Amino acid sequence: MYQNIATKVLTGECRLSYVHLSQPYANPNQQNAEPKYSVTLLIPKSDQATYNDIVKSRDAAYEAAVQNDWKGARPQLRSLLIYDGDGVRQDGSAFGPECKGHYVITASTKRKPQVVDGSNINVELAPQDIYSGMYGRVTLNFFAFNSNGNKGIGCGLGNVLKTKDGEPLAGGSTAAQDFEGVSVPAPAPAAAPAPAYAPGVVPQAAPVQAYAPGVVPQAAPVQQGYTPAAGYMNVPQQIDPITGAPLNPLPFT
């Protein structure tokens, strides 16, 4: 019993297997199977309190159905719902090795269950954080059914509280497990980006020094002690003091 509901159970911490909590799933081996959200719980045999609660709630649902739904009939249940993981399934096949030392029960629902973490029960977990192999606590609700004369008790899935991570049961691994110890070289430094120009704009050369109209740019000063060759533009004009004629006519006139 949980929350004063005789048919409701809150399990202790158990391991979750065959997890279909993010998307509904239909067994392809069952013709016309209706897609449902479902999970199989692996309850440690040391948790006898949870086992006893499940049995009592299952039996409470049965007795309520005898009085209210089945008109006093007491049909023999075709499924006990909870099984010994060290034994065999209902069809006689052996349970997987992960079931050893556990009780096994499967719950399902048409309504999408909420899956939350113990650190914040108000926010649902992302699908990638929900997987077979994680640990959690689950609410279950047992109910009676009568389908085409087939009477029995079903195990309804409520909501899931994830308590901790565990080794995935689907044969996969996490990224941390795959790449532990793998070194990755540091990226090479990026080259300095080339200057950007607007479309159609040609980059300009350095500007040429401008001079005022009529001003001739001056040559660099002549080094002291250096005598330029005759006829060089910067050589001073020599004049005959008597005749006034040039003594060394320049080649440029």
Backbone torsions as a table, in degrees:
resi	resn	phi	psi	omega
1	MET	NA	139.4	178.0
2	TYR	-142.9	135.7	-179.2
3	GLN	55.4	37.4	178.7
4	ASN	61.8	23.6	175.5
5	ILE	-110.3	116.4	-172.6
6	ALA	-62.7	-28.0	-175.8
7	THR	-98.2	5.9	-176.0
8	LYS	-109.0	142.3	-177.5
9	VAL	-133.6	139.8	166.3
10	LEU	-110.1	115.5	-176.6
11	THR	-74.2	162.4	165.5
12	GLY	-76.4	-174.0	180.0
13	GLU	-66.1	129.0	179.2
14	CYS	-140.2	167.5	178.8
15	ARG	-95.6	140.6	-176.1
16	LEU	-102.2	131.6	179.9
17	SER	-130.2	160.5	-177.2
18	TYR	46.6	56.5	-174.6
19	VAL	-81.3	120.9	172.8
20	HIS	-133.4	73.0	-174.1
21	LEU	-109.5	-15.2	179.5
22	SER	-97.5	-31.6	179.2
23	GLN	-135.5	142.5	177.3
24	PRO	-67.4	153.4	-174.4
25	TYR	-135.4	139.1	175.2
26	ALA	-119.6	130.3	-179.9
27	ASN	-65.8	118.7	-177.8
28	PRO	-66.7	-17.8	-179.6
29	ASN	-84.7	-6.6	179.1
30	GLN	-109.6	118.1	-177.6
31	GLN	-66.3	133.7	178.8
32	ASN	60.8	28.1	178.4
33	ALA	-67.3	137.3	-179.3
34	GLU	-86.6	129.7	178.6
35	PRO	-61.9	133.7	179.3
36	LYS	-142.3	160.2	169.4
37	TYR	-84.2	136.0	-174.8
38	SER	-154.0	163.4	176.5
39	VAL	-159.8	146.5	173.6
40	THR	-105.3	131.0	-177.3
41	LEU	-102.4	132.2	174.4
42	LEU	-106.3	102.4	-174.3
43	ILE	-98.8	120.0	-179.8
44	PRO	-55.4	139.6	179.4
45	LYS	-64.8	-17.7	176.0
46	SER	-71.2	-16.7	-179.8
47	ASP	-92.7	71.7	-179.4
48	GLN	-69.1	-25.0	-180.0
49	ALA	-62.9	-44.9	179.0
50	THR	-66.3	-42.6	178.5
51	TYR	-58.2	-46.2	-179.4
52	ASN	-64.6	-39.1	178.3
53	ASP	-62.7	-40.0	-179.9
54	ILE	-64.5	-45.7	-179.7
55	VAL	-62.6	-43.9	-179.6
56	LYS	-65.1	-42.3	-179.5
57	SER	-69.4	-37.5	175.4
58	ARG	-61.4	-44.9	-179.3
59	ASP	-68.1	-33.6	177.7
60	ALA	-65.6	-39.1	177.5
61	ALA	-65.9	-36.8	178.6
62	TYR	-64.8	-48.2	-178.1
63	GLU	-65.3	-37.1	177.6
64	ALA	-64.8	-36.7	179.4
65	ALA	-70.4	-36.7	177.8
66	VAL	-59.1	-41.7	-177.1
67	GLN	-79.8	-37.9	-169.4
68	ASN	-106.7	-27.9	-171.7
69	ASP	-116.8	-33.7	-172.1
70	TRP	-103.0	7.1	175.0
71	LYS	55.4	45.7	176.5
72	GLY	85.6	-9.0	179.5
73	ALA	-70.8	144.9	178.4
74	ARG	-123.5	78.5	-178.7
75	PRO	-70.2	150.9	174.7
76	GLN	-77.4	128.6	-177.3
77	LEU	-71.0	132.1	178.0
78	ARG	-77.1	-22.6	179.5
79	SER	-133.0	132.3	176.2
80	LEU	-85.2	-8.0	176.2
81	LEU	75.6	-40.4	-179.0
82	ILE	-115.7	134.2	-172.0
83	TYR	-129.4	162.8	176.7
84	ASP	-87.0	117.3	-178.4
85	GLY	-65.8	-14.1	176.1
86	ASP	-88.2	-3.9	179.8
87	GLY	-103.6	-135.1	-177.4
88	VAL	-127.6	161.7	176.7
89	ARG	-72.4	175.9	179.4
90	GLN	-61.3	-30.9	179.6
91	ASP	-86.4	3.1	177.3
92	GLY	94.0	-7.9	179.5
93	SER	-80.6	154.2	-178.1
94	ALA	-76.1	147.7	173.4
95	PHE	-73.0	159.3	177.8
96	GLY	-68.2	163.6	-178.4
97	PRO	-60.6	-26.6	179.8
98	GLU	-69.0	-16.0	-178.4
99	CYS	-86.6	-11.5	-177.5
100	LYS	-61.0	134.0	179.7
101	GLY	79.1	14.9	-177.6
102	HIS	-133.1	158.8	162.8
103	TYR	-90.4	147.5	-174.4
104	VAL	-125.0	128.9	176.9
105	ILE	-145.7	141.5	179.9
106	THR	-113.0	135.4	178.7
107	ALA	-125.8	149.2	-179.3
108	SER	-147.5	164.6	179.6
109	THR	-160.6	153.5	173.6
110	LYS	-81.4	-24.5	-178.3
111	ARG	-86.2	136.6	179.5
112	LYS	-64.8	121.4	179.3
113	PRO	-75.5	156.1	172.3
114	GLN	-89.5	133.4	178.2
115	VAL	-120.1	114.8	-174.9
116	VAL	-125.6	167.9	177.6
117	ASP	-105.7	151.0	-179.0
118	GLY	-62.0	-21.8	-179.6
119	SER	-75.6	-21.6	179.1
120	ASN	-159.5	97.6	-176.0
121	ILE	-79.6	-0.7	-179.6
122	ASN	-94.9	-5.6	-178.1
123	VAL	-123.3	126.9	179.7
124	GLU	-76.1	148.2	-179.7
125	LEU	-75.5	152.0	174.9
126	ALA	-72.3	151.2	-178.2
127	PRO	-54.1	-35.3	-177.9
128	GLN	-68.9	-14.1	178.4
129	ASP	-95.3	4.3	-178.1
130	ILE	-117.5	118.2	-173.9
131	TYR	-158.0	162.5	176.2
132	SER	-70.5	124.8	-178.8
133	GLY	119.3	-19.4	177.7
134	MET	-74.0	168.1	-178.9
135	TYR	-112.2	150.3	179.6
136	GLY	-170.2	178.8	172.7
137	ARG	-118.9	141.9	-169.3
138	VAL	-133.1	141.6	172.0
139	THR	-94.4	135.9	-179.8
140	LEU	-123.4	149.6	175.8
141	ASN	-136.7	123.9	-177.6
142	PHE	-94.3	138.7	-174.7
143	PHE	-143.0	156.9	177.7
144	ALA	-94.2	150.5	174.9
145	PHE	-139.0	157.4	176.9
146	ASN	-143.8	93.5	-174.7
147	SER	-112.8	108.8	179.6
148	ASN	54.1	41.7	179.1
149	GLY	83.2	-3.7	179.1
150	ASN	-92.2	104.3	-176.7
151	LYS	-97.2	144.5	178.3
152	GLY	-175.9	-174.0	178.8
153	ILE	-119.8	132.2	177.6
154	GLY	-109.3	160.6	178.1
155	CYS	-111.6	108.5	-179.7
156	GLY	-87.9	142.3	179.5
157	LEU	-90.0	128.9	176.3
158	GLY	-94.3	-104.6	-179.9
159	ASN	-128.2	167.5	-173.4
160	VAL	-126.5	132.5	173.9
161	LEU	-111.6	109.4	178.5
162	LYS	-73.0	128.9	-179.1
163	THR	-103.4	-32.9	177.9
164	LYS	-167.8	165.0	176.9
165	ASP	-80.7	160.3	177.1
166	GLY	-148.2	172.5	179.0
167	GLU	-66.2	126.9	-179.0
168	PRO	-57.8	140.5	180.0
169	LEU	-94.9	-4.6	-176.9
170	ALA	-86.9	5.7	-179.9
171	GLY	86.5	-0.5	180.0
172	GLY	-92.2	-173.1	178.4
173	SER	-147.5	162.8	178.8
174	THR	-84.6	163.7	176.8
175	ALA	-61.8	-37.7	179.7
176	ALA	-62.4	-37.8	178.1
177	GLN	-71.1	-38.7	-178.1
178	ASP	-67.4	-38.4	-169.5
179	PHE	-112.3	14.5	178.3
180	GLU	-63.2	128.9	179.2
181	GLY	81.8	-1.6	179.0
182	VAL	-83.3	122.6	179.7
183	SER	-90.6	143.5	179.2
184	VAL	-120.7	124.1	-179.4
185	PRO	-62.3	146.0	178.7
186	ALA	-68.4	143.6	-179.6
187	PRO	-66.5	146.1	178.3
188	ALA	-66.8	146.1	179.7
189	PRO	-62.7	140.6	-178.0
190	ALA	-75.2	142.7	177.3
191	ALA	-69.0	152.6	179.0
192	ALA	-63.3	133.9	-178.0
193	PRO	-67.4	141.7	176.8
194	ALA	-69.9	148.0	179.1
195	PRO	-61.9	140.6	-177.9
196	ALA	-94.3	141.9	176.8
197	TYR	-124.3	149.0	177.9
198	ALA	-66.7	151.1	179.5
199	PRO	-54.5	130.7	177.1
200	GLY	85.8	-2.7	-179.0
201	VAL	-95.3	124.1	178.8
202	VAL	-91.9	127.9	179.5
203	PRO	-60.3	136.0	-176.6
204	GLN	-90.9	145.9	174.0
205	ALA	-72.8	168.9	178.9
206	ALA	-60.0	139.4	-176.4
207	PRO	-65.7	141.9	176.7
208	VAL	-82.6	139.4	-177.9
209	GLN	-63.0	132.1	-178.8
210	ALA	-93.9	146.0	177.9
211	TYR	-124.1	153.1	177.9
212	ALA	-68.2	152.7	179.1
213	PRO	-56.2	134.2	177.8
214	GLY	85.5	-6.0	-179.6
215	VAL	-93.9	123.7	179.1
216	VAL	-92.6	128.1	179.4
217	PRO	-62.5	138.6	-177.1
218	GLN	-86.6	142.6	175.4
219	ALA	-73.3	164.0	177.6
220	ALA	-63.1	145.7	-179.1
221	PRO	-59.4	142.8	-179.4
222	VAL	-74.6	136.9	-179.3
223	GLN	-62.8	139.3	-177.5
224	GLN	-61.7	134.3	179.4
225	GLY	90.7	-3.4	-179.3
226	TYR	-96.2	128.6	-179.9
227	THR	-106.7	112.0	-178.7
228	PRO	-71.7	156.7	-179.8
229	ALA	-65.6	153.8	179.0
230	ALA	-60.2	146.3	179.9
231	GLY	88.9	-6.1	178.7
232	TYR	-71.7	141.8	-172.1
233	MET	-57.8	-28.8	-174.4
234	ASN	-91.1	0.6	179.0
235	VAL	-77.2	130.3	-179.0
236	PRO	-66.0	145.2	-179.1
237	GLN	-76.7	127.6	178.1
238	GLN	-93.4	130.3	-176.3
239	ILE	-117.1	136.6	175.2
240	ASP	-71.1	120.6	-176.1
241	PRO	-66.9	-19.3	-177.3
242	ILE	-91.5	-52.9	-175.4
243	THR	-88.3	-24.3	-175.9
244	GLY	81.3	3.5	179.9
245	ALA	-84.4	149.3	178.1
246	PRO	-68.4	137.4	179.8
247	LEU	-82.1	-33.7	180.0
248	ASN	-132.9	81.5	-177.5
249	PRO	-54.0	134.7	177.9
250	LEU	-73.9	150.5	179.7
251	PRO	-75.3	-12.2	-178.0
252	PHE	-114.3	115.6	-179.1
253	THR	-124.7	NA	NA
